[in-house]
């Protein structure tokens, strides 16, 4: 395989019932990916446990951990052992009363190469994240690794073109989105189809608009609402697309999967030469983008 190709894996999984079981499943996925020649592994959002933001419960803050901390240490040891880069997603305890939804990147030598704190925090039925997470303060800064410069964003960030653009402008070579998104079980089949199609389409649009490959790793399976509500059915469907939005690999909507794809990192340069969106941006005319709304 050419040196410009990167084989990566996405570990799409269900909640295993405990932090230890979830981490063991992550490790098994990472090992399986490395055995198949992958050099980068992307895990899903908040992979150590259930998606706890369905309810507002102060006891859930006990799930948080520092960064660096036990999970980054454990993933770092594995990354160094296998020679792979691992992108994970953790509930970060920064200080008492100060918590973040944070992506971490462990380089192929095991060191903590960087982190990204989720910038866009939702507050919707079943996704009460503003109760738990302080908006990120590290900006949109890619992480340099042994496999390239990674633009890591998290879930709700994937709907915002500004986030992807700023990562691209900072030199990201690949956009990564650990994700936890699903349906309300009460949604009818047509609504489910519209939501899933919108989710895939907007991210493929980010790939096209920035001339970058993109990978989104989502949870899968039903997770009950501890408060007795209908819970969430996470729709899986993790995927990888190229810099023209072309689907390179896609996982099923209803089962765990180890999704593997080969990306030609040099192709983004060729695409940007024929679709030079960065060249033709009218940066002199975009001042109103800094306003909430044009009344």
C-alpha atoms as one frame of an Amber mdcrd trajectory, in Angstrom:
protein
   0.000   0.000   0.000   1.219   3.512  -0.812   2.704   5.592   2.000  -0.061
   8.141   1.467  -2.724   5.615   2.450  -3.900   5.363   6.036  -5.853   2.350
   7.258  -8.124   3.314  10.123 -10.775   1.571  12.193 -13.937   2.722  13.956
 -15.097   0.717  16.985 -18.913   0.898  17.025 -20.233  -0.790  20.155 -23.082
  -1.114  22.636 -22.862  -0.254  26.314 -21.438  -3.269  28.148 -22.814  -2.365
  31.580 -19.671  -1.200  33.379 -16.610   0.951  32.777 -14.336  -2.091  32.959
 -16.409  -4.058  30.456 -16.629  -1.098  28.091 -12.887  -0.486  28.220 -12.258
  -4.178  27.643 -14.481  -4.002  24.541 -12.579  -0.917  23.358  -9.276  -2.708
  23.856 -10.502  -5.766  21.977 -11.527  -3.542  19.074  -8.183  -1.751  19.064
  -6.288  -5.038  19.085  -8.420  -6.440  16.255  -7.867  -3.262  14.233  -4.098
  -3.369  14.747  -4.052  -7.023  13.698  -5.614  -5.943  10.385  -2.991  -3.287
   9.747  -4.826  -0.223  11.067  -2.667   2.666  12.273  -5.496   4.809  13.668
  -8.478   3.738  15.782 -11.464   5.959  16.577 -13.727   5.142  19.531 -17.271
   6.440  20.100 -18.356   9.304  22.345 -18.144   8.630  26.115 -17.144   5.045
  25.443 -16.489   4.123  29.072 -20.154   3.887  30.010 -23.767   4.483  29.062
 -24.871   7.761  27.563 -25.784   9.198  30.969 -27.069  12.573  29.728 -30.635
  11.299  29.241 -31.338  12.611  32.759 -29.956  15.278  35.089 -28.478  13.399
  38.034 -25.657  14.877  40.190 -24.469  11.363  41.051 -23.345  10.942  37.445
 -20.476  13.354  38.043 -18.800  10.480  39.879 -18.167   8.937  36.448 -15.746
  11.715  35.511 -11.968  11.352  35.674  -8.930  13.589  35.257  -6.926  13.847
  32.052  -4.215  12.568  32.160  -5.793   9.813  34.222  -6.511   6.105  34.417
  -8.148   5.748  31.002  -5.553   7.758  29.092  -2.850   5.754  30.855  -4.491
   2.458  29.911  -5.124   3.442  26.296  -1.637   4.918  26.028   0.001   1.674
  27.107  -2.029  -0.222  24.514  -1.301   2.337  21.782   2.437   2.030  22.423
   2.282  -1.769  22.557   0.488  -1.965  19.194   2.038   1.089  17.521  -1.339
   2.682  16.737  -2.889   6.094  17.315  -6.080   5.973  19.411  -8.728   8.714
  19.567 -11.015   8.305  22.575 -13.757  10.270  24.332 -13.991  10.863  28.076
 -15.986  12.636  30.786 -13.251  14.938  32.078 -13.102  16.168  35.676 -11.072
  19.348  35.430 -11.859  20.627  38.938 -14.643  20.391  41.483 -17.790  21.531
  39.667 -15.966  21.907  36.344 -16.372  19.082  33.827 -15.937  18.663  30.078
 -16.850  16.246  27.306 -13.318  15.684  26.047 -11.722  13.812  23.177  -8.200
  12.515  23.749  -5.566  11.347  21.286  -2.925   8.811  22.294  -0.040   8.718
  19.851   1.625   5.567  18.574   4.335   5.914  21.242   1.709   6.006  24.004
   1.958   9.664  24.916  -1.068  11.910  25.266  -0.658  13.866  22.024  -3.554
  16.237  22.648  -7.141  16.769  23.675 -10.204  18.588  22.422 -13.018  19.794
  24.675 -16.429  19.699  23.031 -17.404  23.237  22.053 -21.079  22.906  21.133
 -23.121  21.534  24.043 -26.715  20.427  23.331 -29.691  20.680  25.649 -32.517
  18.681  24.081 -34.906  15.982  25.298 -32.739  12.969  26.069 -29.522  14.992
  25.602 -29.207  17.150  28.731 -25.514  17.846  28.261 -25.508  21.434  29.509
 -26.147  20.076  33.011 -22.882  18.115  32.869 -20.445  19.775  30.499 -18.771
  23.159  30.430 -18.231  24.338  26.833 -14.715  23.736  25.601 -12.028  26.405
  25.866  -9.236  24.909  23.762 -10.573  26.133  20.436 -10.428  24.196  17.190
  -6.852  22.981  17.175  -5.785  19.792  15.349  -3.593  17.226  17.078  -0.290
  16.248  15.472   0.333  12.500  15.526   2.403   9.806  13.870  -0.342   9.369
  11.245  -0.925  13.043  10.513  -2.737  16.100  11.834  -6.128  15.075  13.211
  -9.078  17.459  13.498 -10.984  15.839  16.364 -14.478  17.152  17.141 -17.311
  15.600  19.191 -20.914  14.700  18.271 -23.032  17.906  18.332 -20.030  19.686
  16.805 -20.659  17.625  13.655 -23.660  19.758  12.697 -21.680  23.022  12.614
 -19.784  23.898   9.427 -17.747  26.486  11.327 -16.095  23.802  13.472 -15.007
  21.716  10.500 -13.837  24.809   8.611 -11.708  26.056  11.489 -10.063  22.656
  11.848  -9.348  22.700   8.107  -7.922  26.219   8.298  -5.599  25.044  11.075
  -4.196  22.331   8.811  -6.209  19.243   9.783  -5.693  16.356   7.354  -8.593
  14.246   8.606 -11.798  15.069  10.517 -12.822  12.678  13.314 -16.142  12.674
  15.188 -16.728  10.391  18.191 -20.523  10.390  18.460 -23.578   9.384  20.502
 -26.731  10.035  18.510 -29.943   8.094  18.142 -33.674   8.102  17.726 -36.469
   8.605  20.169 -38.163   5.171  19.990 -41.451   7.012  19.413 -40.216   8.416
  16.089 -41.870   6.796  13.087 -39.797   5.149  10.375 -39.970   8.144   8.009
 -38.705  10.517  10.698 -35.911   8.124  11.596 -34.857   7.968   7.959 -34.853
  11.777   7.672 -32.720  12.201  10.790 -30.145   9.606   9.802 -29.946  10.954
   6.257 -29.455  14.507   7.569 -26.707  13.356   9.928 -24.767  11.662   7.159
 -25.398  14.420   4.622 -24.208  17.313   6.763 -20.939  15.549   7.586 -20.336
  14.541   3.993 -20.864  18.226   3.218 -18.091  19.157   5.662 -15.778  16.745
   3.860 -16.655  18.293   0.485 -16.476  21.925   1.634 -13.038  21.401   3.158
 -11.542  18.806   0.824 -10.887  16.430   3.731 -11.683  12.807   4.541 -13.945
  12.319   7.548 -14.793   9.521   9.997 -17.734   9.421  12.433 -17.960   6.649
  15.054 -21.391   6.314  16.693 -22.848   4.225  19.499 -25.378   1.514  18.680
 -28.264  -0.156  20.498 -31.046   0.846  22.880 -30.105   2.465  26.185 -32.910
   2.869  28.746 -33.733   6.171  30.416 -33.006   5.814  34.160 -35.947   8.146
  34.845 -38.360   5.749  33.146 -38.670   7.452  29.762 -38.465   5.650  26.411
 -34.681   5.809  26.292 -32.611   6.241  23.148 -31.961   3.877  20.265 -28.523
   4.832  19.023 -28.447   4.372  15.284 -24.870   3.194  14.741 -24.224   3.745
  11.030 -20.629   4.824  11.658 -18.985   5.777   8.381 -15.892   7.023   6.612
 -16.015   9.293   3.580 -13.451  10.838   1.272 -12.816  14.505   0.408 -15.654
  14.584  -2.130 -18.088  13.082   0.341 -17.872   9.620  -1.201 -18.668   6.821
   1.234 -15.638   4.575   1.735 -17.095   2.340   4.442 -20.289   2.204   6.514
 -21.369   0.170   9.540 -24.834  -1.280  10.202 -27.482   0.642  12.115 -28.315
  -2.082  14.620 -25.229  -4.085  15.586 -21.696  -3.512  16.893 -19.023  -3.411
  14.222 -15.344  -2.904  13.594 -15.374  -0.681  10.534 -12.127  -0.502   8.556
 -11.304   1.827   5.684  -8.259   2.899   3.686  -7.891   6.643   3.133  -5.601
   8.275   0.593  -4.377  11.314   2.523  -2.755  12.762  -0.614  -6.060  12.894
  -2.446  -7.246  15.948  -0.522  -4.505  17.980  -2.176  -5.643  16.867  -5.621
  -9.292  17.611  -4.848  -8.495  21.072  -3.487  -6.679  21.938  -6.709  -9.828
  21.436  -8.770 -12.266  22.682  -6.083 -10.283  25.526  -4.452 -12.878  26.578
  -1.887 -10.240  27.901   0.510  -8.770  30.102  -2.239 -12.114  31.628  -3.180
 -13.443  32.370   0.309 -14.453  36.042   0.661 -12.972  36.579   4.088 -13.464
  40.337   3.645 -17.252  39.859   3.509 -17.971  37.423   6.340 -18.065  39.787
   9.325 -21.722  39.016  10.033 -20.834  35.425  10.808 -19.729  36.717  14.210
 -23.299  37.864  14.961 -25.934  35.613  16.524 -28.481  36.673  13.910 -29.027
  39.489  11.409 -32.155  41.231  12.714
